[in-house]
Amino acid sequence: MAHINLLPWREEAEKTKQRAYFTLLAFVALATFAVVFLVGQFYQLRIDGQVARNQYLQNEITILDARISEIKTLNEKKEELKTRIAVIEQLQLQRNVGTQVLDEIAKIVPSGVYLVKMEKQGGIIQLIGKSESNNHLANMIRQIENSDFFSNAILESITATDAQSKLLSDFKMRVTIKSLVAQPTNESGENK
């Protein structure tokens, strides 16, 4: 007689297939979970590293901002010192101006010209005097233009009055001091 298997082999084979399927499904799910977990950890480590670098950079920026503010205050102090030094240098240049003006005036005033009054306003000197002739004034203007100390001699007026001697005429003249005009001025308009 033929060998007949009466056991439920089909159901047994189906259960075996189901077990293999669920085992494979569990393995795939576990592998997928592991891959997702590892990828998440990798990116979390990258994010944490970037956050640490950002924090380091932020700390360094704070330190550099403090240094920049120190540099700004030092630059302000430096500018103040430069201004003070410039004022001191200007005072140093001008301390002998009065003596130099008188010395130069003595050199350029020819005989026949008499100074009555001198006024200094800034870098300009107003000369008021008397002259025996206009030629003497012309010689004086030439001397001023050739001077290393004076420039821009402007003769404002020449008048002859009947009340005084007819030989003398009154004059007014403006002369610029070269060394005082060439100096730069600061924002308040003072010579530096």
C-alpha positions as a Markdown table, in Angstrom:
| # | Residue | x | y | z |
|---|---|---|---|---|
| 1 | Met | 0.0 | 0.0 | 0.0 |
| 2 | Ala | 1.1 | 3.4 | -0.6 |
| 3 | His | 2.6 | 5.4 | 2.1 |
| 4 | Ile | 0.0 | 8.0 | 3.1 |
| 5 | Asn | 0.8 | 10.8 | 5.4 |
| 6 | Leu | -2.3 | 11.8 | 7.3 |
| 7 | Leu | -0.6 | 14.4 | 9.4 |
| 8 | Pro | -1.5 | 18.1 | 8.7 |
| 9 | Trp | 1.7 | 18.8 | 6.9 |
| 10 | Arg | 0.3 | 21.8 | 4.9 |
| 11 | Glu | -0.6 | 23.6 | 8.1 |
| 12 | Glu | 2.8 | 22.7 | 9.5 |
| 13 | Ala | 4.6 | 24.1 | 6.5 |
| 14 | Glu | 2.5 | 27.3 | 6.6 |
| 15 | Lys | 3.3 | 27.8 | 10.3 |
| 16 | Thr | 7.0 | 27.3 | 9.5 |
| 17 | Lys | 6.7 | 29.9 | 6.7 |
| 18 | Gln | 4.9 | 32.3 | 9.0 |
| 19 | Arg | 7.5 | 31.9 | 11.7 |
| 20 | Ala | 10.3 | 32.5 | 9.1 |
| 21 | Tyr | 8.3 | 35.5 | 7.8 |
| 22 | Phe | 7.8 | 37.0 | 11.3 |
| 23 | Thr | 11.4 | 36.2 | 12.2 |
| 24 | Leu | 12.6 | 37.9 | 9.0 |
| 25 | Leu | 10.2 | 40.8 | 9.7 |
| 26 | Ala | 11.5 | 41.2 | 13.2 |
| 27 | Phe | 15.1 | 41.1 | 12.0 |
| 28 | Val | 14.4 | 43.7 | 9.4 |
| 29 | Ala | 12.5 | 45.9 | 11.9 |
| 30 | Leu | 15.4 | 45.5 | 14.4 |
| 31 | Ala | 18.0 | 46.3 | 11.7 |
| 32 | Thr | 16.0 | 49.3 | 10.6 |
| 33 | Phe | 15.7 | 50.5 | 14.1 |
| 34 | Ala | 19.4 | 50.0 | 14.6 |
| 35 | Val | 20.2 | 51.9 | 11.4 |
| 36 | Val | 17.9 | 54.8 | 12.3 |
| 37 | Phe | 19.3 | 54.9 | 15.8 |
| 38 | Leu | 22.9 | 55.0 | 14.5 |
| 39 | Val | 22.1 | 57.6 | 11.9 |
| 40 | Gly | 20.3 | 59.7 | 14.6 |
| 41 | Gln | 23.3 | 59.3 | 16.9 |
| 42 | Phe | 25.7 | 60.3 | 14.1 |
| 43 | Tyr | 23.8 | 63.5 | 13.3 |
| 44 | Gln | 23.3 | 64.2 | 17.0 |
| 45 | Leu | 27.1 | 64.0 | 17.5 |
| 46 | Arg | 27.6 | 66.3 | 14.5 |
| 47 | Ile | 25.0 | 68.8 | 15.9 |
| 48 | Asp | 26.6 | 68.7 | 19.4 |
| 49 | Gly | 30.0 | 69.3 | 17.8 |
| 50 | Gln | 28.7 | 72.2 | 15.9 |
| 51 | Val | 27.0 | 73.7 | 19.0 |
| 52 | Ala | 30.3 | 73.3 | 20.9 |
| 53 | Arg | 32.2 | 75.1 | 18.0 |
| 54 | Asn | 29.5 | 77.8 | 17.9 |
| 55 | Gln | 29.8 | 78.3 | 21.7 |
| 56 | Tyr | 33.6 | 78.5 | 21.4 |
| 57 | Leu | 33.3 | 81.1 | 18.6 |
| 58 | Gln | 30.8 | 83.1 | 20.6 |
| 59 | Asn | 33.2 | 83.1 | 23.6 |
| 60 | Glu | 36.1 | 84.2 | 21.4 |
| 61 | Ile | 33.8 | 86.9 | 19.8 |
| 62 | Thr | 33.0 | 88.2 | 23.3 |
| 63 | Ile | 36.7 | 88.3 | 24.2 |
| 64 | Leu | 37.5 | 90.1 | 20.9 |
| 65 | Asp | 34.7 | 92.6 | 21.4 |
| 66 | Ala | 36.2 | 93.5 | 24.8 |
| 67 | Arg | 39.6 | 93.9 | 23.2 |
| 68 | Ile | 38.0 | 96.1 | 20.4 |
| 69 | Ser | 36.4 | 98.3 | 23.0 |
| 70 | Glu | 39.8 | 98.6 | 24.8 |
| 71 | Ile | 41.4 | 99.5 | 21.4 |
| 72 | Lys | 38.8 | 102.2 | 20.8 |
| 73 | Thr | 39.4 | 103.8 | 24.2 |
| 74 | Leu | 43.1 | 103.6 | 23.6 |
| 75 | Asn | 42.6 | 105.2 | 20.2 |
| 76 | Glu | 40.5 | 108.0 | 21.8 |
| 77 | Lys | 43.3 | 108.6 | 24.3 |
| 78 | Lys | 45.8 | 108.6 | 21.5 |
| 79 | Glu | 43.8 | 111.2 | 19.6 |
| 80 | Glu | 43.6 | 113.3 | 22.8 |
| 81 | Leu | 47.3 | 113.0 | 23.3 |
| 82 | Lys | 48.0 | 114.0 | 19.7 |
| 83 | Thr | 45.8 | 117.0 | 20.1 |
| 84 | Arg | 47.6 | 118.0 | 23.2 |
| 85 | Ile | 51.0 | 117.5 | 21.6 |
| 86 | Ala | 49.9 | 119.6 | 18.6 |
| 87 | Val | 48.8 | 122.4 | 20.9 |
| 88 | Ile | 52.1 | 122.2 | 22.8 |
| 89 | Glu | 54.0 | 122.2 | 19.5 |
| 90 | Gln | 52.0 | 125.2 | 18.3 |
| 91 | Leu | 52.7 | 127.0 | 21.6 |
| 92 | Gln | 56.3 | 126.1 | 21.3 |
| 93 | Leu | 56.4 | 127.6 | 17.7 |
| 94 | Gln | 54.6 | 130.8 | 18.8 |
| 95 | Arg | 56.5 | 131.5 | 22.0 |
| 96 | Asn | 59.0 | 133.7 | 20.2 |
| 97 | Val | 56.7 | 135.1 | 17.6 |
| 98 | Gly | 56.6 | 138.5 | 19.3 |
| 99 | Thr | 60.3 | 138.8 | 19.4 |
| 100 | Gln | 60.6 | 137.5 | 15.8 |
| 101 | Val | 57.9 | 140.0 | 14.6 |
| 102 | Leu | 59.7 | 143.0 | 16.2 |
| 103 | Asp | 63.1 | 141.8 | 14.8 |
| 104 | Glu | 61.7 | 141.4 | 11.3 |
| 105 | Ile | 59.8 | 144.7 | 11.5 |
| 106 | Ala | 63.1 | 146.4 | 12.4 |
| 107 | Lys | 64.7 | 144.8 | 9.3 |
| 108 | Ile | 62.0 | 145.7 | 6.8 |
| 109 | Val | 61.0 | 149.2 | 7.9 |
| 110 | Pro | 63.2 | 151.6 | 5.8 |
| 111 | Ser | 64.3 | 155.0 | 6.9 |
| 112 | Gly | 61.6 | 157.6 | 6.2 |
| 113 | Val | 58.8 | 155.3 | 7.5 |
| 114 | Tyr | 57.7 | 155.6 | 11.1 |
| 115 | Leu | 55.4 | 153.1 | 12.8 |
| 116 | Val | 52.9 | 154.6 | 15.3 |
| 117 | Lys | 50.9 | 151.5 | 16.2 |
| 118 | Met | 51.1 | 147.7 | 15.7 |
| 119 | Glu | 48.2 | 145.3 | 16.4 |
| 120 | Lys | 48.4 | 141.5 | 16.1 |
| 121 | Gln | 45.2 | 139.6 | 15.6 |
| 122 | Gly | 45.8 | 135.9 | 15.0 |
| 123 | Gly | 48.3 | 135.6 | 12.2 |
| 124 | Ile | 47.7 | 139.2 | 10.9 |
| 125 | Ile | 49.5 | 142.3 | 12.0 |
| 126 | Gln | 47.9 | 145.8 | 11.5 |
| 127 | Leu | 50.6 | 148.4 | 11.0 |
| 128 | Ile | 49.7 | 152.1 | 11.4 |
| 129 | Gly | 52.3 | 154.7 | 10.8 |
| 130 | Lys | 53.6 | 157.7 | 8.9 |
| 131 | Ser | 55.7 | 157.9 | 5.8 |
| 132 | Glu | 57.8 | 160.6 | 4.2 |
| 133 | Ser | 57.0 | 159.4 | 0.7 |
| 134 | Asn | 55.1 | 156.7 | -1.2 |
| 135 | Asn | 58.4 | 155.3 | -2.5 |
| 136 | His | 59.5 | 154.4 | 1.0 |
| 137 | Leu | 56.2 | 152.5 | 1.5 |
| 138 | Ala | 56.7 | 150.7 | -1.8 |
| 139 | Asn | 60.2 | 149.7 | -0.7 |
| 140 | Met | 58.7 | 148.4 | 2.6 |
| 141 | Ile | 56.1 | 146.3 | 0.7 |
| 142 | Arg | 58.9 | 144.8 | -1.4 |
| 143 | Gln | 60.9 | 144.0 | 1.7 |
| 144 | Ile | 57.8 | 142.3 | 3.2 |
| 145 | Glu | 57.2 | 140.2 | 0.1 |
| 146 | Asn | 60.8 | 139.1 | 0.1 |
| 147 | Ser | 60.7 | 138.3 | 3.8 |
| 148 | Asp | 60.8 | 134.7 | 5.1 |
| 149 | Phe | 58.5 | 135.7 | 8.0 |
| 150 | Phe | 55.9 | 137.9 | 6.4 |
| 151 | Ser | 53.7 | 137.8 | 3.3 |
| 152 | Asn | 50.6 | 139.4 | 1.7 |
| 153 | Ala | 51.3 | 143.0 | 2.5 |
| 154 | Ile | 48.1 | 144.9 | 1.8 |
| 155 | Leu | 48.2 | 148.7 | 1.9 |
| 156 | Glu | 44.8 | 149.7 | 3.1 |
| 157 | Ser | 45.1 | 153.5 | 3.0 |
| 158 | Ile | 47.4 | 156.4 | 2.5 |
| 159 | Thr | 46.2 | 159.8 | 3.7 |
| 160 | Ala | 47.8 | 163.2 | 3.8 |
| 161 | Thr | 46.3 | 165.5 | 6.4 |
| 162 | Asp | 46.7 | 169.3 | 6.4 |
| 163 | Ala | 46.8 | 169.4 | 10.2 |
| 164 | Gln | 50.1 | 167.6 | 10.4 |
| 165 | Ser | 53.3 | 168.3 | 8.6 |
| 166 | Lys | 52.8 | 168.2 | 4.8 |
| 167 | Leu | 55.9 | 166.0 | 4.6 |
| 168 | Leu | 54.3 | 163.0 | 6.3 |
| 169 | Ser | 51.3 | 160.9 | 5.2 |
| 170 | Asp | 49.4 | 158.5 | 7.3 |
| 171 | Phe | 49.1 | 154.8 | 6.2 |
| 172 | Lys | 47.5 | 151.6 | 7.3 |
| 173 | Met | 48.8 | 148.2 | 6.2 |
| 174 | Arg | 48.0 | 144.6 | 6.9 |
| 175 | Val | 50.7 | 141.9 | 6.9 |
| 176 | Thr | 50.3 | 138.2 | 7.3 |
| 177 | Ile | 52.7 | 136.1 | 9.4 |
| 178 | Lys | 53.6 | 133.1 | 7.3 |
| 179 | Ser | 54.4 | 130.6 | 10.2 |
| 180 | Leu | 51.0 | 131.3 | 11.8 |
| 181 | Val | 48.9 | 131.1 | 8.6 |
| 182 | Ala | 50.4 | 127.7 | 7.5 |
| 183 | Gln | 49.3 | 125.9 | 10.7 |
| 184 | Pro | 46.2 | 123.7 | 10.3 |
| 185 | Thr | 43.2 | 124.5 | 12.5 |
| 186 | Asn | 41.1 | 122.0 | 14.5 |
| 187 | Glu | 37.3 | 121.8 | 14.5 |
| 188 | Ser | 36.8 | 124.6 | 17.1 |
| 189 | Gly | 38.8 | 127.0 | 14.8 |
| 190 | Glu | 41.9 | 127.3 | 17.0 |
| 191 | Asn | 45.4 | 126.8 | 15.6 |
| 192 | Lys | 46.7 | 123.5 | 16.5 |
